[in-house]
């Protein structure tokens, strides 16, 4: 690579993870298509989701450079031309772990591996991930979602609910249907009010009044 990623603390565990090494990656967000409706801190809200661009020569216009390196500069430019915003690696969303076969396995900083024999169990810090994603919008790094775009996602959720409406469902499918129906109602409320929907008695933080001089 011509641009080495920020990798945080290297994982120190025996001789490395029992997994094949992979390549560094970039998080990419498209404001027209990359959103998830999540329950975070007793609020239903939309959070940005991401696609990944791996530094693999020959894939998505990533070029090979002399001595086995890669250069994704043009690949990232093309993705930006297609409406994606590339998150800088220095933002610290990526880390790496040494592997038993040599090289590194690159992963999100919100995913922690636990080795059990020849298996790897990954623990995902969902709350931390959601907090980080919301912070990207609050800090102005990513724009908050457009309501017209969200209406499209709501329509897709409505069609998902309608597929099971009035049908005899197994207990598992019925539970999923009830969750999807509830989620759809919160989506509608979000779009109606233009902001997060609080649940379980939670209330939005009160705005601080201006202090008199």
SULDAUR-V667068 format. One record per run of one state. SS is the DSSP state (~ for helix, > for strand, _ for the rest). FROM is the first residue (numbers start at 1). LEN is the number of residues. Records with the same first field share a line. If there is no record, write none. Layout:
SS=FROM-LEN, FROM-LEN
This chain:
_=1-10, 12-5, 18-7, 31-4, 41-2, 49-2, 55-8, 72-1, 82-2, 87-2, 92-2, 100-4, 109-2, 117-2, 125-1, 139-8, 163-8, 194-3, 199-15
>=11-1, 17-1, 25-6, 35-6, 43-6, 51-4, 63-3, 69-3, 84-3, 94-6, 104-5, 111-6, 119-6, 197-2
~=66-3, 73-9, 89-3, 126-13, 147-16, 171-23
